[in-house]
Amino acid sequence: MAGPTGHGGSLGAALNNLLRAQVTPRHRLSTYNAKHWHAQLSQLTGTHRGYQALEEVGLDVTAKTLLNWLSDPEYNVRRSYRDLIHTAYENVAIVPADPIPDHVKNGQYEISGWVTTGTDRRERGTRDAAPLRIDGTRGDWDAIEELWAAGELPDDEFEDHFIDDVIVQDIGEGTDGWEFDGGSYSVELR
């Protein structure tokens, strides 16, 4: 039975497509786009989560002061308070990435597409060549997880880390390294 599959124009794109179908990446809420401290404060004080964020960053002012700030966008608020408001706003605006689940890190991967190691170049996942099978349990996922959590896992970096930290850990360097130099890939997770 086929498992979840990611597709893309590169191995990294297919891996990212697969991962994003399994868990939510780090992202910014589209409704949080205010630039001015007053608009940010108004939006924060409209929700319990916003008040919590203000408290977590250490904004400690009286209710009267808060009302004065909210009633006048031109109120002279100290820079340190504006910075706290901005920090709280960003903390609410950014939704952290879901952690990479164990079934992804411990899965068996079947990679289809052009694979080159040394002089051996073949299209895997066809009648002539089985998919490249990789055991994710042998991989070192730390760097991938760190980049994913930070929202900084572009396709090319995902591909590089997957090759170095998962493929090489499972089956070795190959004849002369691994290259995924085709234009279309699918990665199935089993």
N, C-alpha and C positions, 0 to 999 in steps of 0.2 A: 504494500500500500504506500502510495506516495505521501511524503511529508510536505511541510511548508517549503515553498520554493521562491527564491528571489531571482530576478532577471535584471540585466543591465548591459551596457556597452563595454564594460570592463569587469574584471573580477571584483574590484572594490565596489563598483556600483551595484552589482548583483548581491554582494554581501550586505551592503547598506540597505538595499531594498528588502532583503530577507529580515534583517534585524528590526527595521522600522515597522514591519508587519507584525512582529512579535511583541514589541514594547514601544512606549512613547518616548521620543527623544526630548532632550532639553529644548524648550522653546519659550518664546515671549508671547504673552496674551495680547491679542490684537487690540483689545480695548484700553491697553495701558500705553498711551502715546503722548501724554501731557508733558510739556517742557518746562513750564513756569511752576515755581514752588507752590503758588496758591492753588493752581489747578490740580497739582499732585496731592496736596493736602486735602482738598475738597473731595477728591476721589477716594483717598485713603479713609477719611472719616465717614464715608458712606457705607462701609462694611465692617463687620466684626473682625475679619481677617486683617483689614487695614489698620484698625486700632491696635491689634495685636502686634503687627509689624512695627508700628511707631513705638510701642512699649519695648519691644525686643531690641531696638537700636538705641534705646535710652533717652527718648524724647520725654522729658519730665517737666511739663508745664501745667499750670492750673487750668481749670475749665474756662475761667474768665479770659485768660490769655489766648487759649485756643479759639474761643468765640470771637475775640478781637481780630485774630489773624484771618479767620474765615470770613468775617464781615467786610474786610478791606484788603483787596489784592495789592494795594500800594503800601500796606503796613510795613514799617521798617523792621524786618526780622533779621536778627544777627546771622552772619554767614554760617556759623557752626550749626544753628538750628535748620537753616536751609539745607545744609549737607545731610543732616540726620533725616529730614523729610525725603530728600532724594534717595538716600540709601534704603529707607523703608519702602519707598515706591518701587525701586528696582527689585527689592527682595520679593515683593508681591507680584510684580510683572513677570518675573522669570519663573517658569515651572521647571523643576529639576527633572532630569531624565530618569525614567524607571531603570532600576539596575538590570544588567544583563542576566537573564534567568539561567539557572543551572542546566535546563534542558538544551539551551543554546551552546553553552560552554562544554557540555558533556555529550553533545550530539555527534552523529556520524554525518559527514558532509560528502555529497557527490557533486563534483564540479564538472560541468559540460562546457566545452568551448576549446579554443586552441591553447595547447599547453606545450611549452618548450623547455627542455632541459638538455644542455649541451647541443649535440647535433640532432637529437630526437625531438621532432616537432610533429605533433599530431592533434587532430581534432577529437577530443574526448567526448564520450556520451553519444557515439554513433554505432552503427553496426560493426565497424572495423575496430573500434577502440572503446572499451568501457569507460565510464566516467572516472575521473581521478577521485579516489576514496581517501578521505582524511578523517582520522579519529580525533575529535576535539578534546577528548579527555586528557590527551598527552600534551596539549598546548599550554602555553603560559599566557593567560588572558589579561594580566595586570595592566599593561600599557594600553590595550584596547579599551578596557573598562575605564581607565582614567580619562582617556580622550573622549569616550562616549559621555561620561558624566559631565565633563566640561563643555560638551556641545561642540567639540573640535575634532570630529572624526570624518574628514572628507574622504571621498572614495579612494584617492591615491594613497593616503596614509593607512586607511583600513587595509587595502591590498598589501602594502609593504609589511605591516605588522602581522597580518594573517600569514603571509609567506614565511617571515622570519620566526614568528612566535608560535605558530600552530603547525603549518605544513612541515617546516624543517624539524620541529620538535617531534613530529610523528614519524616521518619517513626519511629525514635527512636532507642534505644539501642538493641531492640530485647529481647528475654528471657535472654540471657547471652552473649551479643555481637554478632557480625557477623563473620562467617568464610566462606571463599570460598576455600574449601580444595579439590576440584576436579582437574582433569588434562586437562580439555578442557572447554573453555567458549566462548560464543558469546554475544556481547553487541550491541543491535540495538538502534539507535537514531531516535526518532520520533518527 
